Amino acid sequence: MATKVLDITKEHCPMTFVKTKIELSKLQPGDTLEVLLSEGEPLDNVPRNAREQGYNVLSVEHVEGTTHKVTIKK
């Protein structure tokens, strides 16, 4: 299993989940994607949309400042 990191802290919705979904599509089943994103709309939308698409959101953690990390398993 591999883990990839995607930094979308500078992106705005709806591009945050679009970029997340593109990266998830590149992963093998069982791999994880750590998404670094800003609080607010991205933090609300990315985990929710990932769950709606059938992915397993393992954790949502505060990193520092306004940055959070969402860990998603494919």
PQR file with spaces between the fields and no chain letter, atoms N, CA, C, O and H, PARSE charges and radii, in Angstrom:
ATOM       1  N    MET     1       0.833   -1.188    0.000 -0.4000 1.5000
ATOM       2  CA   MET     1       0.000    0.000    0.000 -0.0000 2.0000
ATOM       3  C    MET     1       0.879    1.253    0.000  0.5500 1.7000
ATOM       4  O    MET     1       1.915    1.306    0.662 -0.5500 1.4000
ATOM       5  N    ALA     2       0.452    2.221   -0.733 -0.4000 1.5000
ATOM       6  CA   ALA     2       1.210    3.463   -0.848 -0.0000 2.0000
ATOM       7  C    ALA     2       0.390    4.616   -0.286  0.5500 1.7000
ATOM       8  O    ALA     2      -0.838    4.566   -0.223 -0.5500 1.4000
ATOM       9  H    ALA     2      -0.389    2.178   -1.271  0.4000 1.0000
ATOM      10  N    THR     3       1.112    5.658    0.121 -0.4000 1.5000
ATOM      11  CA   THR     3       0.464    6.879    0.575 -0.0000 2.0000
ATOM      12  C    THR     3       0.981    8.036   -0.257  0.5500 1.7000
ATOM      13  O    THR     3       2.189    8.211   -0.413 -0.5500 1.4000
ATOM      14  H    THR     3       2.110    5.699    0.070  0.4000 1.0000
ATOM      15  N    LYS     4       0.069    8.817   -0.785 -0.4000 1.5000
ATOM      16  CA   LYS     4       0.420   10.001   -1.572 -0.0000 2.0000
ATOM      17  C    LYS     4      -0.110   11.227   -0.841  0.5500 1.7000
ATOM      18  O    LYS     4      -1.142   11.169   -0.173 -0.5500 1.4000
ATOM      19  H    LYS     4      -0.912    8.675   -0.658  0.4000 1.0000
ATOM      20  N    VAL     5       0.615   12.344   -0.976 -0.4000 1.5000
ATOM      21  CA   VAL     5       0.204   13.599   -0.354 -0.0000 2.0000
ATOM      22  C    VAL     5      -0.189   14.592   -1.450  0.5500 1.7000
ATOM      23  O    VAL     5       0.523   14.760   -2.440 -0.5500 1.4000
ATOM      24  H    VAL     5       1.454   12.391   -1.518  0.4000 1.0000
ATOM      25  N    LEU     6      -1.329   15.241   -1.250 -0.4000 1.5000
ATOM      26  CA   LEU     6      -1.828   16.251   -2.178 -0.0000 2.0000
ATOM      27  C    LEU     6      -2.059   17.538   -1.399  0.5500 1.7000
ATOM      28  O    LEU     6      -2.854   17.564   -0.460 -0.5500 1.4000
ATOM      29  H    LEU     6      -1.907   15.105   -0.446  0.4000 1.0000
ATOM      30  N    ASP     7      -1.370   18.599   -1.784 -0.4000 1.5000
ATOM      31  CA   ASP     7      -1.518   19.897   -1.119 -0.0000 2.0000
ATOM      32  C    ASP     7      -2.427   20.788   -1.966  0.5500 1.7000
ATOM      33  O    ASP     7      -2.041   21.251   -3.040 -0.5500 1.4000
ATOM      34  H    ASP     7      -0.724   18.577   -2.547  0.4000 1.0000
ATOM      35  N    ILE     8      -3.646   21.018   -1.461 -0.4000 1.5000
ATOM      36  CA   ILE     8      -4.595   21.889   -2.166 -0.0000 2.0000
ATOM      37  C    ILE     8      -4.970   23.080   -1.289  0.5500 1.7000
ATOM      38  O    ILE     8      -6.077   23.610   -1.383 -0.5500 1.4000
ATOM      39  H    ILE     8      -3.959   20.641   -0.589  0.4000 1.0000
ATOM      40  N    THR     9      -4.035   23.493   -0.438 -0.4000 1.5000
ATOM      41  CA   THR     9      -4.313   24.603    0.475 -0.0000 2.0000
ATOM      42  C    THR     9      -4.547   25.921   -0.255  0.5500 1.7000
ATOM      43  O    THR     9      -5.178   26.821    0.300 -0.5500 1.4000
ATOM      44  H    THR     9      -3.136   23.063   -0.362  0.4000 1.0000
ATOM      45  N    LYS    10      -4.064   26.055   -1.462 -0.4000 1.5000
ATOM      46  CA   LYS    10      -4.228   27.301   -2.221 -0.0000 2.0000
ATOM      47  C    LYS    10      -5.424   27.236   -3.179  0.5500 1.7000
ATOM      48  O    LYS    10      -5.722   28.215   -3.863 -0.5500 1.4000
ATOM      49  H    LYS    10      -3.552   25.324   -1.913  0.4000 1.0000
ATOM      50  N    GLU    11      -6.102   26.097   -3.230 -0.4000 1.5000
ATOM      51  CA   GLU    11      -7.226   25.905   -4.157 -0.0000 2.0000
ATOM      52  C    GLU    11      -8.540   26.307   -3.500  0.5500 1.7000
ATOM      53  O    GLU    11      -8.648   26.370   -2.275 -0.5500 1.4000
ATOM      54  H    GLU    11      -5.860   25.301   -2.674  0.4000 1.0000
ATOM      55  N    HIS    12      -9.539   26.578   -4.342 -0.4000 1.5000
ATOM      56  CA   HIS    12     -10.876   26.932   -3.885 -0.0000 2.0000
ATOM      57  C    HIS    12     -11.871   25.957   -4.478  0.5500 1.7000
ATOM      58  O    HIS    12     -11.616   25.365   -5.527 -0.5500 1.4000
ATOM      59  H    HIS    12      -9.451   26.527   -5.337  0.4000 1.0000
ATOM      60  N    CYS    13     -13.004   25.786   -3.814 -0.4000 1.5000
ATOM      61  CA   CYS    13     -14.063   24.913   -4.316 -0.0000 2.0000
ATOM      62  C    CYS    13     -14.599   25.477   -5.631  0.5500 1.7000
ATOM      63  O    CYS    13     -14.702   26.696   -5.769 -0.5500 1.4000
ATOM      64  H    CYS    13     -13.211   26.267   -2.962  0.4000 1.0000
ATOM      65  N    PRO    14     -14.938   24.639   -6.586 -0.5600 1.5000
ATOM      66  CA   PRO    14     -15.025   23.195   -6.527  0.2800 2.0000
ATOM      67  C    PRO    14     -13.728   22.482   -6.906  0.5500 1.7000
ATOM      68  O    PRO    14     -13.697   21.252   -6.938 -0.5500 1.4000
ATOM      69  N    MET    15     -12.672   23.214   -7.190 -0.4000 1.5000
ATOM      70  CA   MET    15     -11.424   22.583   -7.635 -0.0000 2.0000
ATOM      71  C    MET    15     -10.789   21.698   -6.567  0.5500 1.7000
ATOM      72  O    MET    15     -10.017   20.798   -6.897 -0.5500 1.4000
ATOM      73  H    MET    15     -12.697   24.213   -7.164  0.4000 1.0000
ATOM      74  N    THR    16     -11.102   21.937   -5.291 -0.4000 1.5000
ATOM      75  CA   THR    16     -10.497   21.127   -4.239 -0.0000 2.0000
ATOM      76  C    THR    16     -10.877   19.659   -4.406  0.5500 1.7000
ATOM      77  O    THR    16     -10.005   18.791   -4.353 -0.5500 1.4000
ATOM      78  H    THR    16     -11.730   22.668   -5.024  0.4000 1.0000
ATOM      79  N    PHE    17     -12.166   19.364   -4.608 -0.4000 1.5000
ATOM      80  CA   PHE    17     -12.533   17.960   -4.764 -0.0000 2.0000
ATOM      81  C    PHE    17     -12.199   17.444   -6.149  0.5500 1.7000
ATOM      82  O    PHE    17     -11.904   16.258   -6.297 -0.5500 1.4000
ATOM      83  H    PHE    17     -12.874   20.069   -4.652  0.4000 1.0000
ATOM      84  N    VAL    18     -12.233   18.281   -7.162 -0.4000 1.5000
ATOM      85  CA   VAL    18     -11.850   17.838   -8.515 -0.0000 2.0000
ATOM      86  C    VAL    18     -10.413   17.314   -8.486  0.5500 1.7000
ATOM      87  O    VAL    18     -10.140   16.229   -8.999 -0.5500 1.4000
ATOM      88  H    VAL    18     -12.472   19.244   -7.042  0.4000 1.0000
ATOM      89  N    LYS    19      -9.506   18.067   -7.897 -0.4000 1.5000
ATOM      90  CA   LYS    19      -8.102   17.640   -7.824 -0.0000 2.0000
ATOM      91  C    LYS    19      -7.941   16.414   -6.934  0.5500 1.7000
ATOM      92  O    LYS    19      -7.128   15.536   -7.221 -0.5500 1.4000
ATOM      93  H    LYS    19      -9.728   18.949   -7.480  0.4000 1.0000
ATOM      94  N    THR    20      -8.721   16.355   -5.847 -0.4000 1.5000
ATOM      95  CA   THR    20      -8.675   15.186   -4.971 -0.0000 2.0000
ATOM      96  C    THR    20      -9.134   13.946   -5.728  0.5500 1.7000
ATOM      97  O    THR    20      -8.495   12.897   -5.643 -0.5500 1.4000
ATOM      98  H    THR    20      -9.382   17.068   -5.613  0.4000 1.0000
ATOM      99  N    LYS    21     -10.222   14.053   -6.457 -0.4000 1.5000
ATOM     100  CA   LYS    21     -10.770   12.917   -7.198 -0.0000 2.0000
ATOM     101  C    LYS    21      -9.794   12.435   -8.278  0.5500 1.7000
ATOM     102  O    LYS    21      -9.659   11.231   -8.493 -0.5500 1.4000
ATOM     103  H    LYS    21     -10.742   14.905   -6.527  0.4000 1.0000
ATOM     104  N    ILE    22      -9.119   13.359   -8.953 -0.4000 1.5000
ATOM     105  CA   ILE    22      -8.127   12.985   -9.965 -0.0000 2.0000
ATOM     106  C    ILE    22      -7.006   12.173   -9.323  0.5500 1.7000
ATOM     107  O    ILE    22      -6.594   11.146   -9.863 -0.5500 1.4000
ATOM     108  H    ILE    22      -9.229   14.337   -8.779  0.4000 1.0000
ATOM     109  N    GLU    23      -6.509   12.632   -8.167 -0.4000 1.5000
ATOM     110  CA   GLU    23      -5.432   11.901   -7.486 -0.0000 2.0000
ATOM     111  C    GLU    23      -5.908   10.539   -6.998  0.5500 1.7000
ATOM     112  O    GLU    23      -5.175    9.555   -7.094 -0.5500 1.4000
ATOM     113  H    GLU    23      -6.843   13.466   -7.728  0.4000 1.0000
ATOM     114  N    LEU    24      -7.125   10.474   -6.477 -0.4000 1.5000
ATOM     115  CA   LEU    24      -7.663    9.184   -6.030 -0.0000 2.0000
ATOM     116  C    LEU    24      -7.782    8.200   -7.183  0.5500 1.7000
ATOM     117  O    LEU    24      -7.576    7.000   -6.998 -0.5500 1.4000
ATOM     118  H    LEU    24      -7.720   11.273   -6.399  0.4000 1.0000
ATOM     119  N    SER    25      -8.111    8.693   -8.365 -0.4000 1.5000
ATOM     120  CA   SER    25      -8.265    7.807   -9.522 -0.0000 2.0000
ATOM     121  C    SER    25      -6.940    7.172   -9.933  0.5500 1.7000
ATOM     122  O    SER    25      -6.930    6.127  -10.584 -0.5500 1.4000
ATOM     123  H    SER    25      -8.278    9.668   -8.515  0.4000 1.0000
ATOM     124  N    LYS    26      -5.831    7.789   -9.561 -0.4000 1.5000
ATOM     125  CA   LYS    26      -4.505    7.270   -9.901 -0.0000 2.0000
ATOM     126  C    LYS    26      -4.016    6.196   -8.930  0.5500 1.7000
ATOM     127  O    LYS    26      -3.054    5.483   -9.216 -0.5500 1.4000
ATOM     128  H    LYS    26      -5.839    8.638   -9.032  0.4000 1.0000
ATOM     129  N    LEU    27      -4.685    6.085   -7.780 -0.4000 1.5000
ATOM     130  CA   LEU    27      -4.243    5.158   -6.747 -0.0000 2.0000
ATOM     131  C    LEU    27      -4.792    3.748   -6.963  0.5500 1.7000
ATOM     132  O    LEU    27      -5.801    3.549   -7.639 -0.5500 1.4000
ATOM     133  H    LEU    27      -5.466    6.664   -7.547  0.4000 1.0000
ATOM     134  N    GLN    28      -4.101    2.784   -6.374 -0.4000 1.5000
ATOM     135  CA   GLN    28      -4.559    1.396   -6.378 -0.0000 2.0000
ATOM     136  C    GLN    28      -5.482    1.189   -5.178  0.5500 1.7000
ATOM     137  O    GLN    28      -5.357    1.904   -4.183 -0.5500 1.4000
ATOM     138  H    GLN    28      -3.281    2.945   -5.825  0.4000 1.0000
ATOM     139  N    PRO    29      -6.406    0.226   -5.249 -0.5600 1.5000
ATOM     140  CA   PRO    29      -7.247   -0.067   -4.080  0.2800 2.0000
ATOM     141  C    PRO    29      -6.377   -0.368   -2.853  0.5500 1.7000
ATOM     142  O    PRO    29      -5.406   -1.121   -2.935 -0.5500 1.4000
ATOM     143  N    GLY    30      -6.741    0.229   -1.725 -0.4000 1.5000
ATOM     144  CA   GLY    30      -5.976    0.052   -0.495 -0.0000 2.0000
ATOM     145  C    GLY    30      -4.968    1.157   -0.237  0.5500 1.7000
ATOM     146  O    GLY    30      -4.509    1.323    0.893 -0.5500 1.4000
ATOM     147  H    GLY    30      -7.529    0.840   -1.658  0.4000 1.0000
ATOM     148  N    ASP    31      -4.613    1.924   -1.279 -0.4000 1.5000
ATOM     149  CA   ASP    31      -3.691    3.054   -1.105 -0.0000 2.0000
ATOM     150  C    ASP    31      -4.415    4.192   -0.388  0.5500 1.7000
ATOM     151  O    ASP    31      -5.645    4.249   -0.372 -0.5500 1.4000
ATOM     152  H    ASP    31      -4.986    1.789   -2.197  0.4000 1.0000
ATOM     153  N    THR    32      -3.634    5.099    0.207 -0.4000 1.5000
ATOM     154  CA   THR    32      -4.227    6.242    0.880 -0.0000 2.0000
ATOM     155  C    THR    32      -3.725    7.548    0.284  0.5500 1.7000
ATOM     156  O    THR    32      -2.622    7.633   -0.255 -0.5500 1.4000
ATOM     157  H    THR    32      -2.635    5.053    0.194  0.4000 1.0000
ATOM     158  N    LEU    33      -4.573    8.561    0.402 -0.4000 1.5000
ATOM     159  CA   LEU    33      -4.248    9.905   -0.056 -0.0000 2.0000
ATOM     160  C    LEU    33      -4.398   10.837    1.127  0.5500 1.7000
ATOM     161  O    LEU    33      -5.461   10.896    1.744 -0.5500 1.4000
ATOM     162  H    LEU    33      -5.469    8.493    0.840  0.4000 1.0000
ATOM     163  N    GLU    34      -3.335   11.571    1.450 -0.4000 1.5000
ATOM     164  CA   GLU    34      -3.379   12.591    2.496 -0.0000 2.0000
ATOM     165  C    GLU    34      -3.553   13.935    1.808  0.5500 1.7000
ATOM     166  O    GLU    34      -2.676   14.381    1.067 -0.5500 1.4000
ATOM     167  H    GLU    34      -2.471   11.523    0.949  0.4000 1.0000
ATOM     168  N    VAL    35      -4.681   14.576    2.053 -0.4000 1.5000
ATOM     169  CA   VAL    35      -5.016   15.830    1.403 -0.0000 2.0000
ATOM     170  C    VAL    35      -4.840   16.964    2.409  0.5500 1.7000
ATOM     171  O    VAL    35      -5.500   16.991    3.448 -0.5500 1.4000
ATOM     172  H    VAL    35      -5.393   14.214    2.655  0.4000 1.0000
ATOM     173  N    LEU    36      -3.947   17.896    2.093 -0.4000 1.5000
ATOM     174  CA   LEU    36      -3.767   19.093    2.909 -0.0000 2.0000
ATOM     175  C    LEU    36      -4.661   20.181    2.328  0.5500 1.7000
ATOM     176  O    LEU    36      -4.561   20.514    1.148 -0.5500 1.4000
ATOM     177  H    LEU    36      -3.411   17.874    1.249  0.4000 1.0000
ATOM     178  N    LEU    37      -5.541   20.735    3.173 -0.4000 1.5000
ATOM     179  CA   LEU    37      -6.488   21.736    2.678 -0.0000 2.0000
ATOM     180  C    LEU    37      -6.781   22.769    3.750  0.5500 1.7000
ATOM     181  O    LEU    37      -6.432   22.596    4.918 -0.5500 1.4000
ATOM     182  H    LEU    37      -5.621   20.464    4.132  0.4000 1.0000
ATOM     183  N    SER    38      -7.424   23.839    3.333 -0.4000 1.5000
ATOM     184  CA   SER    38      -7.767   24.939    4.242 -0.0000 2.0000
ATOM     185  C    SER    38      -9.115   24.684    4.885  0.5500 1.7000
ATOM     186  O    SER    38      -9.946   23.941    4.363 -0.5500 1.4000
ATOM     187  H    SER    38      -7.707   23.979    2.385  0.4000 1.0000
ATOM     188  N    GLU    39      -9.317   25.332    6.054 -0.4000 1.5000
ATOM     189  CA   GLU    39     -10.609   25.196    6.714 -0.0000 2.0000
ATOM     190  C    GLU    39     -11.667   25.947    5.932  0.5500 1.7000
ATOM     191  O    GLU    39     -11.355   26.707    5.015 -0.5500 1.4000
ATOM     192  H    GLU    39      -8.642   25.936    6.478  0.4000 1.0000
ATOM     193  N    GLY    40     -12.904   25.732    6.295 -0.4000 1.5000
ATOM     194  CA   GLY    40     -14.011   26.354    5.591 -0.0000 2.0000
ATOM     195  C    GLY    40     -14.596   25.395    4.575  0.5500 1.7000
ATOM     196  O    GLY    40     -14.732   24.200    4.835 -0.5500 1.4000
ATOM     197  H    GLY    40     -13.158   25.115    7.040  0.4000 1.0000
ATOM     198  N    GLU    41     -14.941   25.929    3.421 -0.4000 1.5000
ATOM     199  CA   GLU    41     -15.604   25.133    2.394 -0.0000 2.0000
ATOM     200  C    GLU    41     -14.813   23.882    1.991  0.5500 1.7000
ATOM     201  O    GLU    41     -15.405   22.805    1.922 -0.5500 1.4000
ATOM     202  H    GLU    41     -14.831   26.901    3.209  0.4000 1.0000
ATOM     203  N    PRO    42     -13.504   23.971    1.722 -0.5600 1.5000
ATOM     204  CA   PRO    42     -12.770   22.753    1.355  0.2800 2.0000
ATOM     205  C    PRO    42     -12.840   21.682    2.441  0.5500 1.7000
ATOM     206  O    PRO    42     -13.007   20.501    2.134 -0.5500 1.4000
ATOM     207  N    LEU    43     -12.714   22.077    3.694 -0.4000 1.5000
ATOM     208  CA   LEU    43     -12.753   21.123    4.799 -0.0000 2.0000
ATOM     209  C    LEU    43     -14.137   20.492    4.948  0.5500 1.7000
ATOM     210  O    LEU    43     -14.249   19.343    5.376 -0.5500 1.4000
ATOM     211  H    LEU    43     -12.578   23.036    3.943  0.4000 1.0000
ATOM     212  N    ASP    44     -15.175   21.222    4.605 -0.4000 1.5000
ATOM     213  CA   ASP    44     -16.533   20.673    4.640 -0.0000 2.0000
ATOM     214  C    ASP    44     -16.781   19.752    3.449  0.5500 1.7000
ATOM     215  O    ASP    44     -17.344   18.667    3.600 -0.5500 1.4000
ATOM     216  H    ASP    44     -15.084   22.155    4.257  0.4000 1.0000
ATOM     217  N    ASN    45     -16.359   20.191    2.267 -0.4000 1.5000
ATOM     218  CA   ASN    45     -16.721   19.500    1.031 -0.0000 2.0000
ATOM     219  C    ASN    45     -15.892   18.269    0.695  0.5500 1.7000
ATOM     220  O    ASN    45     -16.449   17.259    0.266 -0.5500 1.4000
ATOM     221  H    ASN    45     -15.902   21.072    2.144  0.4000 1.0000
ATOM     222  N    VAL    46     -14.577   18.325    0.879 -0.4000 1.5000
ATOM     223  CA   VAL    46     -13.734   17.202    0.439 -0.0000 2.0000
ATOM     224  C    VAL    46     -14.077   15.901    1.176  0.5500 1.7000
ATOM     225  O    VAL    46     -14.297   14.886    0.516 -0.5500 1.4000
ATOM     226  H    VAL    46     -14.124   19.145    1.228  0.4000 1.0000
ATOM     227  N    PRO    47     -14.131   15.889    2.514 -0.5600 1.5000
ATOM     228  CA   PRO    47     -14.483   14.618    3.172  0.2800 2.0000
ATOM     229  C    PRO    47     -15.895   14.132    2.810  0.5500 1.7000
ATOM     230  O    PRO    47     -16.107   12.941    2.580 -0.5500 1.4000
ATOM     231  N    ARG    48     -16.847   15.054    2.763 -0.4000 1.5000
ATOM     232  CA   ARG    48     -18.226   14.674    2.437 -0.0000 2.0000
ATOM     233  C    ARG    48     -18.311   14.085    1.031  0.5500 1.7000
ATOM     234  O    ARG    48     -18.915   13.031    0.831 -0.5500 1.4000
ATOM     235  H    ARG    48     -16.675   16.021    2.950  0.4000 1.0000
ATOM     236  N    ASN    49     -17.704   14.769    0.056 -0.4000 1.5000
ATOM     237  CA   ASN    49     -17.751   14.280   -1.319 -0.0000 2.0000
ATOM     238  C    ASN    49     -17.011   12.962   -1.481  0.5500 1.7000
ATOM     239  O    ASN    49     -17.441   12.100   -2.248 -0.5500 1.4000
ATOM     240  H    ASN    49     -17.214   15.625    0.218  0.4000 1.0000
ATOM     241  N    ALA    50     -15.907   12.796   -0.769 -0.4000 1.5000
ATOM     242  CA   ALA    50     -15.167   11.529   -0.833 -0.0000 2.0000
ATOM     243  C    ALA    50     -16.051   10.381   -0.335  0.5500 1.7000
ATOM     244  O    ALA    50     -16.112    9.322   -0.960 -0.5500 1.4000
ATOM     245  H    ALA    50     -15.557   13.496   -0.146  0.4000 1.0000
ATOM     246  N    ARG    51     -16.734   10.595    0.789 -0.4000 1.5000
ATOM     247  CA   ARG    51     -17.638    9.557    1.319 -0.0000 2.0000
ATOM     248  C    ARG    51     -18.758    9.264    0.320  0.5500 1.7000
ATOM     249  O    ARG    51     -19.100    8.104    0.088 -0.5500 1.4000
ATOM     250  H    ARG    51     -16.685   11.455    1.297  0.4000 1.0000
ATOM     251  N    GLU    52     -19.325   10.315   -0.269 -0.4000 1.5000
ATOM     252  CA   GLU    52     -20.409   10.138   -1.242 -0.0000 2.0000
ATOM     253  C    GLU    52     -19.948    9.361   -2.469  0.5500 1.7000
ATOM     254  O    GLU    52     -20.750    8.679   -3.107 -0.5500 1.4000
ATOM     255  H    GLU    52     -19.047   11.257   -0.080  0.4000 1.0000
ATOM     256  N    GLN    53     -18.662    9.458   -2.804 -0.4000 1.5000
ATOM     257  CA   GLN    53     -18.110    8.744   -3.953 -0.0000 2.0000
ATOM     258  C    GLN    53     -17.685    7.316   -3.592  0.5500 1.7000
ATOM     259  O    GLN    53     -17.219    6.566   -4.449 -0.5500 1.4000
ATOM     260  H    GLN    53     -18.011   10.013   -2.286  0.4000 1.0000
ATOM     261  N    GLY    54     -17.851    6.951   -2.321 -0.4000 1.5000
ATOM     262  CA   GLY    54     -17.554    5.578   -1.906 -0.0000 2.0000
ATOM     263  C    GLY    54     -16.170    5.364   -1.313  0.5500 1.7000
ATOM     264  O    GLY    54     -15.772    4.223   -1.076 -0.5500 1.4000
ATOM     265  H    GLY    54     -18.230    7.561   -1.625  0.4000 1.0000
ATOM     266  N    TYR    55     -15.429    6.440   -1.070 -0.4000 1.5000
ATOM     267  CA   TYR    55     -14.107    6.315   -0.468 -0.0000 2.0000
ATOM     268  C    TYR    55     -14.229    6.310    1.050  0.5500 1.7000
ATOM     269  O    TYR    55     -15.214    6.798    1.606 -0.5500 1.4000
ATOM     270  H    TYR    55     -15.752    7.366   -1.262  0.4000 1.0000
ATOM     271  N    ASN    56     -13.217    5.753    1.715 -0.4000 1.5000
ATOM     272  CA   ASN    56     -13.198    5.661    3.169 -0.0000 2.0000
ATOM     273  C    ASN    56     -12.355    6.809    3.736  0.5500 1.7000
ATOM     274  O    ASN    56     -11.137    6.832    3.562 -0.5500 1.4000
ATOM     275  H    ASN    56     -12.417    5.357    1.263  0.4000 1.0000
ATOM     276  N    VAL    57     -13.000    7.751    4.405 -0.4000 1.5000
ATOM     277  CA   VAL    57     -12.282    8.856    5.044 -0.0000 2.0000
ATOM     278  C    VAL    57     -11.802    8.351    6.403  0.5500 1.7000
ATOM     279  O    VAL    57     -12.601    8.137    7.314 -0.5500 1.4000
ATOM     280  H    VAL    57     -13.990    7.733    4.546  0.4000 1.0000
ATOM     281  N    LEU    58     -10.485    8.163    6.527 -0.4000 1.5000
ATOM     282  CA   LEU    58      -9.914    7.590    7.743 -0.0000 2.0000
ATOM     283  C    LEU    58      -9.794    8.604    8.868  0.5500 1.7000
ATOM     284  O    LEU    58     -10.021    8.273   10.031 -0.5500 1.4000
ATOM     285  H    LEU    58      -9.836    8.337    5.786  0.4000 1.0000
ATOM     286  N    SER    59      -9.434    9.856    8.523 -0.4000 1.5000
ATOM     287  CA   SER    59      -9.263   10.863    9.566 -0.0000 2.0000
ATOM     288  C    SER    59      -9.309   12.261    8.985  0.5500 1.7000
ATOM     289  O    SER    59      -9.053   12.482    7.802 -0.5500 1.4000
ATOM     290  H    SER    59      -9.250   10.125    7.578  0.4000 1.0000
ATOM     291  N    VAL    60      -9.645   13.199    9.864 -0.4000 1.5000
ATOM     292  CA   VAL    60      -9.590   14.633    9.569 -0.0000 2.0000
ATOM     293  C    VAL    60      -8.858   15.251   10.749  0.5500 1.7000
ATOM     294  O    VAL    60      -9.353   15.229   11.876 -0.5500 1.4000
ATOM     295  H    VAL    60      -9.852   13.020   10.825  0.4000 1.0000
ATOM     296  N    GLU    61      -7.674   15.806   10.487 -0.4000 1.5000
ATOM     297  CA   GLU    61      -6.837   16.331   11.560 -0.0000 2.0000
ATOM     298  C    GLU    61      -6.443   17.780   11.294  0.5500 1.7000
ATOM     299  O    GLU    61      -6.222   18.177   10.150 -0.5500 1.4000
ATOM     300  H    GLU    61      -7.273   15.824    9.571  0.4000 1.0000
ATOM     301  N    HIS    62      -6.357   18.564   12.370 -0.4000 1.5000
ATOM     302  CA   HIS    62      -5.833   19.920   12.276 -0.0000 2.0000
ATOM     303  C    HIS    62      -4.314   19.821   12.246  0.5500 1.7000
ATOM     304  O    HIS    62      -3.728   19.135   13.084 -0.5500 1.4000
ATOM     305  H    HIS    62      -6.536   18.241   13.300  0.4000 1.0000
ATOM     306  N    VAL    63      -3.665   20.492   11.298 -0.4000 1.5000
ATOM     307  CA   VAL    63      -2.209   20.449   11.179 -0.0000 2.0000
ATOM     308  C    VAL    63      -1.615   21.668   11.874  0.5500 1.7000
ATOM     309  O    VAL    63      -0.911   21.536   12.875 -0.5500 1.4000
ATOM     310  H    VAL    63      -4.140   21.049   10.617  0.4000 1.0000
ATOM     311  N    GLU    64      -1.901   22.857   11.339 -0.4000 1.5000
ATOM     312  CA   GLU    64      -1.491   24.104   11.983 -0.0000 2.0000
ATOM     313  C    GLU    64      -2.190   25.268   11.301  0.5500 1.7000
ATOM     314  O    GLU    64      -2.549   25.181   10.126 -0.5500 1.4000
ATOM     315  H    GLU    64      -2.473   22.963   10.526  0.4000 1.0000
ATOM     316  N    GLY    65      -2.378   26.338   12.022 -0.4000 1.5000
ATOM     317  CA   GLY    65      -3.056   27.499   11.445 -0.0000 2.0000
ATOM     318  C    GLY    65      -4.423   27.120   10.908  0.5500 1.7000
ATOM     319  O    GLY    65      -5.266   26.606   11.644 -0.5500 1.4000
ATOM     320  H    GLY    65      -2.087   26.409   12.975  0.4000 1.0000
ATOM     321  N    THR    66      -4.644   27.375    9.624 -0.4000 1.5000
ATOM     322  CA   THR    66      -5.918   27.023    8.994 -0.0000 2.0000
ATOM     323  C    THR    66      -5.805   25.765    8.138  0.5500 1.7000
ATOM     324  O    THR    66      -6.720   25.450    7.378 -0.5500 1.4000
ATOM     325  H    THR    66      -3.959   27.792    9.027  0.4000 1.0000
ATOM     326  N    THR    67      -4.692   25.044    8.254 -0.4000 1.5000
ATOM     327  CA   THR    67      -4.455   23.845    7.441 -0.0000 2.0000
ATOM     328  C    THR    67      -4.897   22.577    8.172  0.5500 1.7000
ATOM     329  O    THR    67      -4.620   22.386    9.356 -0.5500 1.4000
ATOM     330  H    THR    67      -3.949   25.300    8.872  0.4000 1.0000
ATOM     331  N    HIS    68      -5.589   21.723    7.428 -0.4000 1.5000
ATOM     332  CA   HIS    68      -6.045   20.438    7.954 -0.0000 2.0000
ATOM     333  C    HIS    68      -5.580   19.334    7.002  0.5500 1.7000
ATOM     334  O    HIS    68      -5.274   19.587    5.837 -0.5500 1.4000
ATOM     335  H    HIS    68      -5.814   21.878    6.466  0.4000 1.0000
ATOM     336  N    LYS    69      -5.533   18.099    7.527 -0.4000 1.5000
ATOM     337  CA   LYS    69      -5.173   16.939    6.713 -0.0000 2.0000
ATOM     338  C    LYS    69      -6.321   15.949    6.752  0.5500 1.7000
ATOM     339  O    LYS    69      -6.769   15.539    7.822 -0.5500 1.4000
ATOM     340  H    LYS    69      -5.781   17.894    8.474  0.4000 1.0000
ATOM     341  N    VAL    70      -6.789   15.571    5.575 -0.4000 1.5000
ATOM     342  CA   VAL    70      -7.838   14.563    5.431 -0.0000 2.0000
ATOM     343  C    VAL    70      -7.170   13.330    4.826  0.5500 1.7000
ATOM     344  O    VAL    70      -6.554   13.412    3.763 -0.5500 1.4000
ATOM     345  H    VAL    70      -6.425   15.904    4.705  0.4000 1.0000
ATOM     346  N    THR    71      -7.291   12.195    5.500 -0.4000 1.5000
ATOM     347  CA   THR    71      -6.705   10.953    5.004 -0.0000 2.0000
ATOM     348  C    THR    71      -7.825   10.101    4.440  0.5500 1.7000
ATOM     349  O    THR    71      -8.783    9.771    5.138 -0.5500 1.4000
ATOM     350  H    THR    71      -7.792   12.128    6.364  0.4000 1.0000
ATOM     351  N    ILE    72      -7.693    9.744    3.150 -0.4000 1.5000
ATOM     352  CA   ILE    72      -8.713    9.009    2.422 -0.0000 2.0000
ATOM     353  C    ILE    72      -8.102    7.711    1.899  0.5500 1.7000
ATOM     354  O    ILE    72      -7.022    7.714    1.307 -0.5500 1.4000
ATOM     355  H    ILE    72      -6.914   10.012    2.583  0.4000 1.0000
ATOM     356  N    LYS    73      -8.811    6.598    2.127 -0.4000 1.5000
ATOM     357  CA   LYS    73      -8.359    5.296    1.614 -0.0000 2.0000
ATOM     358  C    LYS    73      -9.195    4.931    0.405  0.5500 1.7000
ATOM     359  O    LYS    73     -10.421    5.047    0.422 -0.5500 1.4000
ATOM     360  H    LYS    73      -9.687    6.596    2.608  0.4000 1.0000
ATOM     361  N    LYS    74      -8.517    4.488   -0.649 -0.4000 1.5000
ATOM     362  CA   LYS    74      -9.239    4.082   -1.864 -0.0000 2.0000
ATOM     363  C    LYS    74      -9.701    2.655   -1.714  0.5500 1.7000
ATOM     364  O    LYS    74     -10.330    2.111   -2.622 -0.5500 1.4000
ATOM     365  H    LYS    74      -7.521    4.394   -0.662  0.4000 1.0000
